[in-house]
Amino acid sequence: MRPVRVVMALVVGLTLAACAIPHQRDDTGASKLAIEEAGVDAVYARYREVYNAAVDIDSAQPLSVVERGSVLDIDTAAFQVEGGAVRTTLRADEVAIPRFKAYPLWFMAVASTEDGAERRVQVFSRMSSVDTWTLVASPRIVAEATLPKLRASGDANALAVAPDDDRGMVLSPQAAVDAYVASLSALPEAAGDDVAGDDAFLQQMRDAFAQNQQLADVEFSQAWGADPVEHAIRTSDGGALVFATLHRADQFQVTPGRSVTYPDGTVQRALAPEGIVGSGTVRFDHQVLLLVPPGNGEIRVLGQFGGVVAVE
């Protein structure tokens, strides 16, 4: 078993040209496209270069150059497992680029691998004019899933939605995430009124909850939370695609003399080789892509990316 590495911040010298982004005047005041579509390939090329270099040297340290937040936490934990990280060929197939009046800027891309086996809806963000683009959301979409068409606005092929904007929708992006967290927090009870009862991610979490509850000599509980919504895009029918980062804490109280152990090849085993003795908490991050329909429809998850980020 490899020792658990303490990931240190990697300082990378980058020479950046501080150039102004041209402004265009429209009926909403000064605004700018997050990025020119022609520049997206370069963002992905840089991402692949750095991520694959990290895989080649078997260290998550370079990832902080091209990833931030929960994506970085999930990928860093995966590097603790032998073979847990593999080289990527992801590239953008479709791009959704909103306009913004101020930083941070961000854009969405539907990306796939060269062999078509993996398909993700990703968000890259740029915090200021001197910062580089970093990946901040990366839900994986099942192959048969159909993403809704997006609403365009002038020369922007996408329209960002404010977290508290509920115009034409059953809930605002933030309220939709809050409702989804409430359904997760009520497991194993049925989903709340605003959440689709057959939601696949909710069912997956219900199954995991039931398995943990069945562990012998263990008292199990669970807590859920979420980061504030930062990225949401209007769909052509008046709904929204909402990116949410969910935090899950699986809490175990183990009978003296017993332990909870995990199989080889799991992040839990890498982070806690002896398992959980006494009490312990396994923390997960789950990035989900929520569809908030127009009118009175039910919200549901279209894709997710997540994993263990800590064992305490």
C-alpha positions as CSV (number, residue, x, y, z in Angstrom):
1,M,0.0,0.0,0.0
2,R,1.4,3.3,-1.0
3,P,1.7,5.9,1.8
4,V,-0.9,8.7,1.7
5,R,0.8,11.7,0.3
6,V,0.3,15.2,1.6
7,V,-0.3,17.3,-1.4
8,M,1.6,20.5,-1.3
9,A,0.8,23.6,-3.4
10,L,2.7,23.6,-6.6
11,V,4.1,27.0,-7.5
12,V,4.3,27.4,-11.2
13,G,5.8,30.4,-12.9
14,L,3.5,31.6,-15.6
15,T,4.2,34.6,-17.8
16,L,0.8,36.2,-18.5
17,A,0.1,39.0,-20.9
18,A,-2.3,41.4,-19.1
19,C,-4.5,42.4,-22.0
20,A,-7.8,44.1,-21.9
21,I,-10.9,42.2,-23.1
22,P,-12.8,44.3,-25.7
23,H,-16.2,45.5,-24.4
24,Q,-19.3,45.6,-26.5
25,R,-22.2,47.8,-25.6
26,D,-25.7,46.3,-25.7
27,D,-29.0,46.9,-24.1
28,T,-27.8,45.6,-20.7
29,G,-24.8,47.8,-20.5
30,A,-21.1,47.0,-20.9
31,S,-20.5,43.2,-21.2
32,K,-18.1,40.8,-22.7
33,L,-18.1,37.2,-24.0
34,A,-16.4,34.9,-21.5
35,I,-14.1,33.6,-24.2
36,E,-13.9,33.6,-28.0
37,E,-15.0,30.1,-29.3
38,A,-11.7,29.8,-31.1
39,G,-9.8,30.0,-27.8
40,V,-11.6,27.0,-26.2
41,D,-9.4,24.4,-27.9
42,A,-6.3,26.0,-26.4
43,V,-7.9,25.8,-22.9
44,Y,-8.5,22.1,-23.4
45,A,-5.0,21.5,-24.9
46,R,-3.4,23.1,-21.8
47,Y,-5.7,21.1,-19.5
48,R,-4.8,17.8,-21.2
49,E,-1.1,18.6,-21.1
50,V,-1.0,19.3,-17.3
51,Y,-3.4,16.5,-16.3
52,N,-1.6,13.9,-18.3
53,A,1.8,15.1,-16.9
54,A,0.4,14.6,-13.4
55,V,-0.6,11.0,-14.4
56,D,2.8,10.3,-15.9
57,I,4.6,11.4,-12.8
58,D,2.0,9.7,-10.5
59,S,1.4,12.9,-8.5
60,A,-1.6,15.2,-8.2
61,Q,0.5,18.2,-7.4
62,P,0.4,19.7,-11.0
63,L,-3.4,19.6,-11.0
64,S,-3.8,22.9,-9.1
65,V,-2.6,24.7,-12.2
66,V,-5.7,23.6,-14.2
67,E,-8.3,22.6,-11.6
68,R,-9.9,24.3,-8.6
69,G,-12.4,23.5,-5.8
70,S,-14.2,20.2,-5.7
71,V,-12.9,18.9,-9.0
72,L,-9.4,19.3,-7.6
73,D,-10.3,17.6,-4.3
74,I,-11.9,14.6,-6.1
75,D,-9.1,14.1,-8.5
76,T,-6.4,14.5,-5.8
77,A,-8.0,11.8,-3.8
78,A,-8.2,9.5,-6.8
79,F,-4.4,9.8,-7.2
80,Q,-4.0,8.0,-3.8
81,V,-5.1,4.7,-5.4
82,E,-2.8,2.7,-7.7
83,G,-4.3,3.2,-11.2
84,G,-6.9,5.6,-9.9
85,A,-6.0,8.3,-12.4
86,V,-5.6,7.6,-16.2
87,R,-4.6,9.9,-19.0
88,T,-7.4,12.0,-20.6
89,T,-8.2,12.8,-24.2
90,L,-11.2,15.0,-23.4
91,R,-11.9,17.8,-25.9
92,A,-14.8,20.1,-26.4
93,D,-17.5,19.1,-28.9
94,E,-20.0,21.9,-28.1
95,V,-19.4,25.2,-26.3
96,A,-21.8,27.5,-24.5
97,I,-20.4,31.0,-23.9
98,P,-22.4,33.6,-22.0
99,R,-21.7,37.3,-21.7
100,F,-20.7,38.9,-18.4
101,K,-20.3,42.4,-17.0
102,A,-17.5,41.5,-14.6
103,Y,-15.2,38.7,-13.5
104,P,-15.4,35.9,-12.8
105,L,-16.0,34.7,-16.3
106,W,-17.0,31.1,-17.2
107,F,-18.1,28.9,-20.1
108,M,-19.6,25.5,-20.4
109,A,-18.5,22.7,-22.8
110,V,-19.9,19.3,-23.7
111,A,-16.7,17.3,-23.9
112,S,-15.9,13.7,-24.9
113,T,-13.0,11.4,-25.2
114,E,-11.5,10.3,-28.5
115,D,-13.1,6.8,-28.2
116,G,-16.5,8.3,-27.2
117,A,-16.6,6.3,-24.0
118,E,-16.7,9.3,-21.7
119,R,-18.9,12.4,-22.1
120,R,-18.9,15.3,-19.6
121,V,-20.5,18.7,-19.3
122,Q,-17.8,20.9,-17.9
123,V,-17.3,24.4,-16.6
124,F,-14.1,26.4,-16.9
125,S,-13.8,29.6,-14.9
126,R,-11.4,32.6,-14.9
127,M,-11.4,34.7,-11.7
128,S,-9.5,37.8,-13.1
129,S,-7.7,39.0,-16.2
130,V,-4.4,37.8,-14.8
131,D,-5.7,34.3,-14.0
132,T,-5.8,31.3,-16.3
133,W,-8.8,29.1,-17.0
134,T,-9.4,26.3,-14.5
135,L,-11.8,23.4,-14.5
136,V,-14.4,23.8,-11.7
137,A,-17.2,21.4,-12.7
138,S,-17.2,18.1,-14.5
139,P,-20.4,16.0,-14.3
140,R,-20.3,12.9,-16.4
141,I,-23.3,12.3,-18.6
142,V,-24.6,8.8,-19.6
143,A,-24.2,8.1,-23.3
144,E,-28.0,8.0,-24.0
145,A,-28.8,11.3,-22.1
146,T,-30.1,14.1,-24.2
147,L,-29.2,17.6,-23.1
148,P,-31.7,20.4,-23.7
149,K,-31.1,23.1,-26.2
150,L,-29.8,26.4,-24.7
151,R,-31.2,29.9,-25.2
152,A,-28.9,32.3,-27.1
153,S,-28.7,36.1,-26.6
154,G,-27.3,38.2,-29.4
155,D,-23.8,37.0,-30.2
156,A,-23.7,34.9,-27.1
157,N,-24.8,31.3,-27.6
158,A,-25.7,30.9,-24.0
159,L,-27.4,33.0,-21.2
160,A,-26.2,32.8,-17.6
161,V,-29.0,32.6,-15.0
162,A,-28.5,34.3,-11.6
163,P,-28.8,31.9,-8.6
164,D,-31.9,33.6,-7.3
165,D,-33.7,34.0,-10.6
166,D,-36.9,31.9,-10.7
167,R,-38.6,33.6,-13.6
168,G,-40.6,31.0,-15.6
169,M,-39.3,28.1,-13.4
170,V,-40.7,26.0,-10.6
171,L,-37.6,27.1,-8.5
172,S,-34.6,29.3,-8.8
173,P,-31.2,27.6,-9.3
174,Q,-30.3,28.0,-5.6
175,A,-33.8,26.9,-4.4
176,A,-33.6,23.9,-6.7
177,V,-30.3,22.8,-5.2
178,D,-31.7,23.4,-1.7
179,A,-34.7,21.2,-2.5
180,Y,-32.5,18.5,-3.8
181,V,-30.3,18.6,-0.7
182,A,-33.4,18.3,1.4
183,S,-34.5,15.1,-0.4
184,L,-31.0,13.7,0.1
185,S,-31.1,14.6,3.8
186,A,-34.4,12.8,4.2
187,L,-33.1,9.4,2.9
188,P,-34.3,6.8,2.9
189,E,-37.7,8.6,2.6
190,A,-39.2,9.4,-0.8
191,A,-38.1,12.5,-2.7
192,G,-39.6,15.9,-2.0
193,D,-42.5,17.3,-4.1
194,D,-40.1,19.2,-6.4
195,V,-37.7,16.3,-7.1
196,A,-38.4,13.5,-9.6
197,G,-39.2,10.3,-7.8
198,D,-37.3,8.2,-10.3
199,D,-34.1,10.4,-10.2
200,A,-31.2,8.1,-10.8
201,F,-28.7,9.8,-8.6
202,L,-31.1,10.0,-5.7
203,Q,-31.8,6.2,-6.1
204,Q,-28.0,5.5,-6.2
205,M,-27.6,7.4,-2.9
206,R,-30.6,5.6,-1.4
207,D,-29.0,2.3,-2.2
208,A,-25.7,3.3,-0.7
209,F,-27.5,4.5,2.5
210,A,-29.3,1.2,2.8
211,Q,-26.1,-0.8,2.5
212,N,-24.4,1.2,5.2
213,Q,-27.4,0.9,7.5
214,Q,-27.2,-2.9,7.2
215,L,-23.6,-3.1,8.5
216,A,-23.4,-5.2,11.6
217,D,-22.3,-3.6,14.9
218,V,-22.4,-0.1,13.3
219,E,-24.5,2.9,13.9
220,F,-24.7,4.8,10.7
221,S,-25.9,8.4,10.0
222,Q,-25.5,10.8,7.1
223,A,-25.4,14.6,6.5
224,W,-25.7,16.6,3.3
225,G,-24.8,20.1,2.3
226,A,-24.1,22.1,-0.8
227,D,-21.9,25.1,-2.0
228,P,-23.7,28.2,-3.1
229,V,-24.7,28.0,-6.8
230,E,-22.3,29.8,-9.1
231,H,-23.1,28.4,-12.6
232,A,-26.5,28.1,-14.3
233,I,-27.5,28.4,-17.9
234,R,-30.9,29.1,-19.4
235,T,-32.5,26.4,-21.6
236,S,-34.4,27.3,-24.7
237,D,-37.7,26.3,-23.1
238,G,-37.3,28.7,-20.2
239,G,-35.8,26.2,-17.7
240,A,-32.1,26.0,-16.6
241,L,-29.1,23.7,-16.3
242,V,-27.6,24.1,-12.8
243,F,-24.2,23.0,-11.7
244,A,-24.1,22.1,-8.0
245,T,-21.4,20.8,-5.6
246,L,-22.9,18.5,-2.9
247,H,-21.0,17.5,0.2
248,R,-21.9,14.2,1.9
249,A,-20.6,13.0,5.3
250,D,-21.1,9.3,6.1
251,Q,-20.7,8.9,9.9
252,F,-19.9,5.6,11.6
253,Q,-20.1,4.6,15.3
254,V,-18.5,1.2,15.5
255,T,-18.9,-1.3,18.4
256,P,-15.7,-1.7,20.4
257,G,-13.6,-4.5,19.0
258,R,-15.1,-4.1,15.5
259,S,-14.0,-2.1,12.5
260,V,-15.3,-0.9,9.1
261,T,-12.8,-1.8,6.4
262,Y,-12.8,-1.2,2.7
263,P,-11.6,-3.2,-0.4
264,D,-8.3,-2.7,-2.0
265,G,-8.4,-0.2,-4.9
266,T,-10.7,2.2,-3.1
267,V,-9.9,5.7,-1.9
268,Q,-11.2,4.8,1.5
269,R,-8.7,2.0,1.8
270,A,-5.9,4.3,0.6
271,L,-6.7,7.0,3.1
272,A,-7.5,4.7,6.0
273,P,-5.7,1.4,5.6
274,E,-6.8,0.1,9.0
275,G,-10.4,1.1,8.4
276,I,-12.6,2.9,10.9
277,V,-12.4,1.9,14.5
278,G,-14.5,3.6,17.2
279,S,-16.0,6.5,15.2
280,G,-15.2,8.0,11.9
281,T,-16.5,10.1,9.0
282,V,-16.1,9.4,5.3
283,R,-16.5,12.6,3.3
284,F,-17.6,12.7,-0.4
285,D,-18.0,15.5,-2.9
286,H,-20.6,15.0,-5.6
287,Q,-20.8,17.4,-8.6
288,V,-24.2,17.2,-10.2
289,L,-25.9,18.8,-13.2
290,L,-29.5,19.6,-12.3
291,L,-32.2,20.2,-14.9
292,V,-34.7,22.7,-13.6
293,P,-37.7,22.6,-16.0
294,P,-40.0,25.6,-16.8
295,G,-43.4,25.8,-15.2
296,N,-44.2,23.2,-12.5
297,G,-42.0,20.3,-13.6
298,E,-39.8,18.2,-11.3
299,I,-36.0,18.8,-11.0
300,R,-33.7,15.9,-11.8
301,V,-30.0,15.1,-12.1
302,L,-28.6,14.6,-15.7
303,G,-25.1,13.7,-14.7
304,Q,-22.7,13.5,-11.8
305,F,-19.0,13.3,-10.9
306,G,-17.9,12.5,-7.4
307,G,-15.9,10.5,-4.9
308,V,-14.3,10.3,-1.5
309,V,-12.2,13.3,-0.6
310,A,-11.3,12.5,3.1
311,V,-11.6,9.9,5.8
312,E,-11.6,11.3,9.3
